[in-house]
Amino acid sequence: MQIRLFIYLGSLILILASVNAQEKPPVQETLNTLVPLPEHSKALFITYAYLEKYHYRKLKLNDSLSAVVFANYIDDLDPSKVFFLQSDLDYFEKYKFQLDDELSAQKLDFGFQLFNLYQSRVLDQYARIPEVLEKGFDYEKEEYYDLDFDKINWASSTEELNERWRLIVKSRALNLLLAKKDWYEVKEILLDRNKRRIKSLYQNKSEDVFQVYLNALTSAYDPHTSYFSPITSDNFQINMSLSLEGIGAVLGQQLDYTQIVSVVPGGPAFKSKRIFEKDKVIAVAQGDDGEFVDVVGWRLDEVVQKIRGPKGTVVRLQTLSKGDLTALPDTVRMIREKIKLEDESAKGEIISYSEDELNYRVGVITLPSFYIDFEERSAGIQNYKSTTRDVSILLDSLNKLEMDALVIDLRYNGGGSLDEAIDLTGLFIPSGPVVQVRNTDKSIDILSDNNPRVLYSGPLAVLENRYSASASEIFAAAIQDYKRGVVFGENSFGKGTVQSLLGLERPVLNYLNRLISVNQFSNNDELKILRDKVKSKEISLGQLKMTLAKFYRASGSSTQRTGVRPDIAFPSYFTSDEVGESSSPSALPWDEIVSSNFSSTNDVSSDLLDDLYYGYQKHLAEDRQLIDLVNDINEQRAANKDKSISLNLSMRQREAEVNESSKNLDEELVKTELSFGESDRVKISKDPYLKESIRLMAQWVKRSN
């Protein structure tokens, strides 16, 4: 997942080079000229030293790495090719293979010079928007805006760039018209956004540039390695604390839009089931009656302040779905909660299901994350809260209710505590290796469940989707490797790496002290001043999140990139190049190591899998809801292949109507062929994946009997 420009959380960027003083760069308008701060060169030196010594992927500082950093930086500044001209890039092309030399010299000239040109190009285009709006648009004309940015060329002239922006503004105005705004309102909204965007240009800081620039280097190593500026570090700590009051979503910024980076399991956004990664927030309203405030073009910190608020109060968001370019904005109402990331408890229930005059009681445990109360554990509290403890209690209750089979629902579970993934696996297997970890030095640690206690030994399934990641994948893989249960759903995310967060203040202080002690530098007094400011915390240097290890299954196969492949694959809206680790070009590769020594339980045989697969395929061809689901997925994928959007009003209205009707698909499918307990019918009918999992588990139970 790559979030562009001024992200506070997520994958960021950097690049390093200098400009020949004898050559003049492209002309740029007057704006705040941003320059590196004294501490930036030292943070740069320490960051690369860490990467070189400790990162799992070993990259040489050479021309090849320089070219990657060069491309990353340009792509992150202007991914849509709407600001830079081809002549701009031609001018900077000569630095493509020089960034390794600049990095060694601790210079940041190139990154700041290119950024200053970038923001002047942004100012130039936004200054033209009032004139473009004044001329108006012909929405009966057949025009299209091309979104296949990888294939389109950079503009060769200012006139060509201006035409691209005319189409962009026309598209934005059309979106507002489709949302029932009149032309006067449309102009006012777009002009207001324009003013805010221009204002934000003058609020850019050197820290912002350094973060974007440095992360063009870190993202060359892998998508989970990134530098956090001091303000980003503060936001990261807030988001990882136990006292968030808001909607439970991590926000980032992509050009003018605030974007959902991730959704916290169990929070209001998660519970709404209508807010997803890469959705764009376009407006925020307070309470049930408050007017929506358009937030396109706002700085991220301003939008965050709008969304956060006292616990128990209502906030409403208008969002645009990722990839749904023609749909109308969706309005989502949420009640702010105090979100404790490690206290999103597992929940269990019995779903009653009947087929062929036989009744089945299938337990379902929904697990939003692998949580643990670290403070209580560190304090020595015996019954500290954890995933494994909560699931143990639920299993005891479900067993007393005489459940016939169990489904562990890990959909949208992005991971959490590795220890909890291991301990939870131990509730279902006698004992043995659960996961292997290979470190930077290639040493391998085998992490095992050493408790022979098994709390549940009946038919078991794990339900996963494309957003099940990390610790979720470790658990699902272990259940699969031990042949203890079956895995249903979509291919999981494929995040098989381990990160650690490293503060830069202490290593930079040590580095400065070494430089000062040598006493061979003309700027020794400046170094002392910088050291004292860092020591007194007057200057903060941020943090580095770095990949240090990889996970491997007990069988030796990595979960990296490939994820956990389900035994029975359900229809999926997502492809591997859209969502998941494999969608990132710099993701570490899949590989495998020697299998650990473990004994399978053999609860799942090849004959059982064949029977379940045959039963599923038969039902897939007969069940109305599954048939409609597959058709809906096929239609969406076909639509996604079209990388252009129409700027014709009538055509867009028809497309929006089709999209709105598909959103209501599940609500129309209340009646199904299956017979559930009365209290379960509506719930299950709206969740075809859980419904099919329960049906398959009933098939397993019937086969066993």
N, C-alpha and C positions, 0 to 999 in steps of 0.2 A: 504494500500500500504506500503510495507516494503522495504526500500532501504538499502542495506547491506554495512557496513564498510566505514567510512569516508565520510558519506553523508554530504553535506552542507545544504540541505533542505530535509525535509521529516522525516520519523519515524526512530529514532536512538536508542541507547542502553546502559545498564550498569549492573554491578553486584558487589557484595561486599563480601569479605571473607579474611581470613588470612591462611597462610600455617604453619603447625607445623614445627618449625625450626629443630627438631630432625630427620625429614624424608627428604630424598632427592627427589626433583622433577625429572621428566624425563630429560635426558641429552639434552642440547641444544647447538648449535654452537655459536661462538662468534659473537655478534651483539651489536648495541647500546642498553644497558640495560636501559629501561625506568622506571622511578620511579615517584610516586605522588609528585606534588608540594605542598608547604605548604598551599596554598589557596584552594586546592581541598577538603580537609576534611571539611573546613568551608562551601564551596559551596554545598557539599554533605549534610551537616546538614540542611542548609536552604531549600534545594530542598525537602528533605523528610518532613520537617516541613510544607512546603506549601502543599505538596501532602496530608498529613494527615489531614490538617485543611480545605483546600479549594476545593480539587478535588471532582467532582460530585460522583465518585465511591468511597465508603469507604472500604478500604482494611486494614486488620490488619497485622501488622508487625510480622509474625510468620513463622513457618517452611513451610507452604503451599506457601506463597509468595516467600520465599527463593528458593524453588524448581522451581518456574516459572522463577525467575530471572536467576537462574543457567542455565536452558534450553535455555532461550532467548539469553544469552551471547554466549554460545557455537554455537547455530544456526546462530547467526549473524557473528561470526568469520569464521565459516566453514560450510556454508549451504549445500555445495555439497559433504561434507565428503571426501575431497581430501587432507587434511593436517594432521589432528590429527589421531593417532592410537587408537584402542580400549584400549590399555594399558595406554595411556595418560589419557583418560576419567576415567578409573578405578582408577587411582591415585587420581584424583580430585573429585571423587564421594563422598568421605567422607565429603566434604565441602558443599554438596548439601543442607543440612538443617541447615547450620551454618551462612548463609549470613545475616539473620536477626540480629544475635548477632554482626556480624562485622559492619553492617550498624549502629547499635546503638552506637558502639564504634568509629564511624567515620574512620574506617580503609578501605583501598583500596588494601591491599596486594594481595589478591587472583586475582583480576581483572588484575593487572599489571603482576603478575607472569604468568598467563595463556596467556596473550598477548605476553609476551616475548618468551614463548615457541612457540606460534603460528607463530610469524615472523621468528623464526629460522627454523621451519618446511617449511615455504614458501621459505626461502632461499635455503634450502636443495633441494627442488624439482626443483626450477628454475636453480640451479647450474647443474642439470642433463640434462637439455633440449638440450644443444649443442651436448652431446653424443647421445641422442635419435635421433636427426635430422641427425647426421652423419651416423647412421645405416640405415636410410631410412625406407620406408613402402611398404608393398605389398597391393595395392589397388584393386587387383582382389580377395583377400581373403574375405570371409564372416565374418566380425566382426561388432559388435554393441557396442555403448556406452550407458549405462543405465542412464536415466535422472530422474528416479523415486527416488529422493534422500530421500524421507520420508520412503521408504521401504527397501532400501539397507542398509546393515550393515556397521559399521565402519571397516576399514581394520585391520586385525589381525596381520599383519606383514609389515615390510618395503617393502618386495618383492611385496606384494599385492598392496600396495600404489603406488609403482613404476609402476606396470602394469596399474593401472588406469590412471596414468599420461602419459604413452605411448599412450593410446587410446585418451586422451585429445589432445595431441600434434598432433597425426595423424588426428584427426577431424579438428583442426585448420588449418593444412596444406592443408587438402582436401578443406576446404572453399576457400582458396586462389587459389588452382588449378581450382576450378569451376569458379573463377573470372578471368580466362584467364591468370594467372601468370605461368611462367615456374618454374621448380624446383629450379633453382638458386635464382630467385626472392623470392620464398617462404621461402627458408632458410634464406636469408638476412633479410626479414621482421620479421620472427619469432625470429631470434637472436637479432635483434634490439629491438623488444618488450621486450625480455627477459632482456636485459641490462637495459632498462628503469625501468622495474619492480624491479629489484634488487637495482637500484639506489634509487627508491622511498622508499624501506624498510629502508634505512639509513636516510631518511628524516622524518620518523615518529617522532611525538612529544608527550610529555606527555599529552598535551591538547587533542590530537586525541584519545588516549587511554581512558582518563577520559570521553570524550563524548560518545564513544561507550559503555563503561562500565556503566555509569550512565543511559543510555537509555535502558539498559536491565531491569532496574527498572521502568522507566517511561512508557515503552511500555506494562508493565504488567497491567497498569491502563486502557489505551485505546490507539488505534493507533495514535491519534492526540495529545497526550501529549509527549513532547520531550524536552530535554535539548540541547541548542545551545552553543557551545564553543564560546569564543570571536571572532575567525576568522569566524565561521559559522554565528554568529550574524551580523557581518559586511556584509557578503554576503547576508544575509536575508534582511537587510535594503536596500542594493543596489537593490535587486530584487523587493522590495516593493515600491521603490521610483518612481518618475514620469519621470525619464530621462534615462531609459535603452536604449542603442544603440546596437542592436544585432538581434537575430532571434526570441525573445519572447518565450524562453523555460527555465524552471528551470531544472538544471542538477544535477545529483547525481552520486555516484560511486558504482558499484557492482563488487568486485574483480578487474579484469584487465580492465573492461569496463566502459566508461562514458555512463550513462543511462539517458533517458528523464524521469524526475520526473513528470513534468506537462507542459502543453502548455498554454501560455498566450492568451486568446481570442483576436482576431483581429491582432495578430502579424504575422510576416512572416511565422513562422512554422505552425501556425493555418491556414493561408490562403493557404498554400501549400496542405493541406489535405493529406499529405503523411508522416507526422511525428506525432507519437502518444506516449502516456505514455508507458514506459518500452521498447521503441526502444533503440537499442545500437548504439552509434556513433563510427565508427571504423576508419574514416579518415576525414580530413578537407583540403579544397583547397581554396586559395584566388583568387578571380576574375574568369573570364571565361576560362582563359588559364593556371592558376597556377596548379602545380603538387599536387596531393593528398599526404598529410603527414599522415602516419599511426599513430594513437594516442592511440592504445591499449597499456595499461600498463602505460600511463601517469598519473600523479597526476591530480586531478580534476581542480585545479586552473590553471594549464598549458593549459588544453583543453579549459577552459573558455576564457582564453586570446586569443587563436587561433580563437575562434568563434566570439568574440566581435570585433567590429571595427567601423570605421566612417560610419555615416549615408549615405545611397545611394550606398555603395560599395557591390560587389557581394561576397558571401561566398557559397561554395558547401560542402555538407556533404555526406558521404557514411554511410548508416545505415543498421542495421539488424533488421528486424521486430520481435517484441515480439512473441514468440511461433512459429515463422516461421523458423524452424531450418535448413531446406534444401534449402531455397530460396537464390538466388544471392543477393549481396548487392544492395540497391537502392540508386541512386544518386539524391539528391535533391538540386536544385539551388534556392537561396533566395537572396533578396536584403535587406541589413540591414536597419532597421528603428529605429527611436527614438520612443520608445514605452511608451505611457502614459496609465498606467493600468486603470485609471478611465476615460479615454477619448476615449474608444472604442465605438463609437456611434451606436445606433440602426439604422438599415436600413430598408426601406420599399419599396414595389413595388406591382404592380398589375399583376397577372398572368391571361391571357385570356385562357379560356377553353371551348370547345364545345362538346356536347354529345346529341344524339338524336335530332339534329337540334336546340338545345337550347344553348345559349351563357351565360357563367358565368364569372364574374370578381371577382377573389378571391385575397384579399389582403394578403400579407405575410410580417410580421415584424420579422427580424432576430435580436436576442438580444444575443450578445456574453458574456455579464456580466451585473451585476446590479451595475452600476457605479454611482459615485457622486463626485463632486469637493468639497472636505471637506474644502479646503483653502478658496474658494470663499464663501461657506456657513458660515464659521466662521467669515469671514470679513464682513458679513452682506449684501453681494451683492444679490439683490433681484432675479435676473434671473440666479442664478448659474446653471452650467451644471449638469444634472442628467438624469438618465434613464427615469423617469416619464415625465419630461419636453420634452425630445426628442420624446418619444412615443406619447405624446399628440399632438405634431406638426405633426407627421406622420399620426395619426388617422384623424386629420382635413383634411390633403391632400387626404388621401385615401377615406374618406367620400365624398369629393367633386368629386372624380372620380367615384362615385356611385358603390362602391364595394358591392358585394352580401354576402360575408362571409369573415372571417379573420382567419388566422393561425399565432399564435405566435410561432416562431421557437426557442426553448431553447436547442437545441442539443449542446453538448460540453460547455454549460454554467455552470461553476463551482460555481457560486454564486456571492457574493459581499455584498453590503449594505442591511441589514435587513430592514431598513426604506424604501428603494426603492422598495423592494418586496411588502411591505404593501401598499405603495402609488400607485404602478402600479396596484395592485389588485383593488384599489379603482376606477380606470378608468372604470371598467367593472361591479361593483356591487354598489348598492345604498349606503350602509354603513354597518358596523358591524365588529365583531371580525375576524381577519385574521389568527393569530397564537398565541399559548400560549407558555410561556417559564417557565419551572420549574427549580428553582435555587438549589444550593447546599444544602440550608437549607429547601428544599422542598416547599418553597413558590412559588406561581404561579402568573405570570404577564400575563394579557390578552392584546395583542396589536391589536388595531382596526383601521380600516379606518373610520374616522369621517366626511368625505366629501361626501355629498349626490349626488354630481355631477357624472353623468355617460356619458362618451364620446362615447361609442359604445355599442349598445344593440342588435346587430344582431347575427347571427350564429358565434360561436367562437370555435376555437380548439387550444390546446396547443400540440406542437410536441416536444417530449423529447427522450433522449437516455440514455444509461447506464452512460454517463459522465455528465448528468444534475444533479447538486448537490446543497445542502444547500438552498440558497435563491431561486434558480430555483424551488426546490421542494416545498417550502412554497407557491410560487405563483401558481404552478400547482395544489397543494392540495386544495388551497382555491377555485380556479375555479371549481374544482371537487366537493368539499363539498357543495358549494352554488348551484350546478346543473346549473351553468352559462354557461359551455361549456364542450366539450368532450376532453379527453386526448388521443392522438395517440402516437405510437412509442414503445419504450422498457421500461422496468422497470427502474426507475431512480436509482441513485447511493446509496441512503440510508444514507446520512450524516445528522443526526438530532441532532448534538451537537454544543455547542458554546465554543470557546476558547478565552483565553486572554494571552497576552505576558507580562511577568513579568521580570524586570531586577533584578539581584541578588546583585548588589553593595551595595545599601542602606541597605537591611536587613542584609547582612554580616557585614557591618560597625557597625550597631547597636549591632549585636551579639558580635563582637570583643570588643566594648566599654563596654559591660556588663561583659565580661570575665576579662578585664583589671581592671575594677572598683572593682571587688571582691578581686583582688590582692592575690589570693591563689594559683597561678600557678608558678611553677619554671621557666617556659619559658615566663614570663610576658614581658620581653624585646623583645623577638621574636614576640610576639603578637602585641606589639606596632609598630614594624617595618613593620609587615604585614598590620596593620591598616593604617599606613601612606602611604604605597604604593598603597593601594586600594583607599584611599581618594584622592591621587594625580593623580589617573588614570594610574599610572605606571603599575599596575596590573589590568586586566579586568577579570570579572568572568562569563560573558555570560548571557544568558537569559533562562527562562523556559516558554514554551508554554503549557498551562494547560486547560483542559476541565472543565468548571464551570457550565454548564447548558445544558438542552435538549429542543428541539423544539417539540411541539405537534400541530396537526391540530386543526382547529376550532371545529371539531367533537370530539376531544379528543384523537385520535389515533396518536402515534408517527410516524415520518418519519424515525426514526433510524432503520437501517438494512433493513427494508422492502422497503423503498423508496415510491414512488408514482406508484401504479400499473395502467397502461393505461386502458382506457375503451375498446380500440381496440388495441391489441398487434400485432405489426409488427414483421416479422422474425428478429432474433438477432444473431449476431456472438458471443455474450458474454453470459456466464452463471454466476450465482451469486457467484460461488466459484472462478471465474477468475477475475472479475472486480466488484468493489463495496464494500460498508462497510462490508457486510456479509462475504467477503473473508478474513477478518482479525479475527483471533481467539479471540483477546482481545477487539473487538468492544463491546460497551455497548449494552445491550439487547433492544428489542422492548418491549414497554408496552403502556398503555393508561391511561388517566385520564378522569375526568368528562367533557362532552361536554360543550362548551361555549353556550351562548344563542344567536342564530342567526336564521334568516329566509331565506330559500332557494328561489332563483328566479324561480326555476322550469322551466327554459328554456330547460333543458334536461330531457326528460321523459324516462321511461323504454321502452316504445314502440319505441321511436326514436333510442335508443341504440340497440334494437333488430333489427330494420331495417338496421341500419348502419353495424352491425355485419354480418347480412345475406348477404348484398351486398358485403362486404369485402371478406367473405369466398368464394362467387361465383367468384369474380374477381381473388382471389388468385389461384383458380384452373384453370383459363383460361388465365391469362396474362403471356406472354412469359417471360418478364423480372422478374416478381415475381417468376415464376417457376424456372428460372435459378438461381435466388438469393437464394431460399430455397435449391436447390440442392448444390450450392456452400457452403452454411453454413453447410449443413449436411456432405459434404465431409471434410470440415475443422475440424469439431468436431470429426469426425471419426479418422482423422489423429492425432488430439491432444490427443486422448486416448492412442496412441502408445507412451510410454514414453522412447523409445530408438531410436537412429538414426543409420542408416547404415553407415559404413565406407568403403563401396564398391563404387568405382568411377562410374561405369556404372549405378548402382541403384540410386545414388545421382543425377546424371545428369538427369535421367528420372524424378525424383521427382522435381528437380528444373524447368524443362521445364513445368511440370504440374502447378506448382505454378505461373510461369510467365504468363501462358495463363489465369489463373483465375484472375490475376491482371487486365487484359485487358477486363474483362467481360463487364463492363459498356460501354466502348467505342464501343463495337460491337453492342450495343442495342439502336441505335439511333432511329429506327422506332418503334413506339408503337401503341397500339390500340387507344390511346387517341389522341385527336386533340387539340393542344395548339396554341396560337398565334405564328407566325413564329419566333419572337425573343426569345420565351420561350422554343421552342421545344428541342434544343440541351441541354440546361441547365437542364431542368426537366428530360429528358431521362436519364441523368447521376445521378439522385437523386431519386431512386424509392420510398423512404420514403416520400419525399415532394410531389412527383407526386401522390401517393396514398392518401395523406392527402387532396390534392386539389380535387381529384375525389370524396372523401367521403363528403367534404363540399358542392360540387355541388349536391350530392345526398340529403343532408340535405335541401338545398335551394329548390330543385325540390319538395321534400316532403312537405315543408312548403307552397309552392305555389299551 
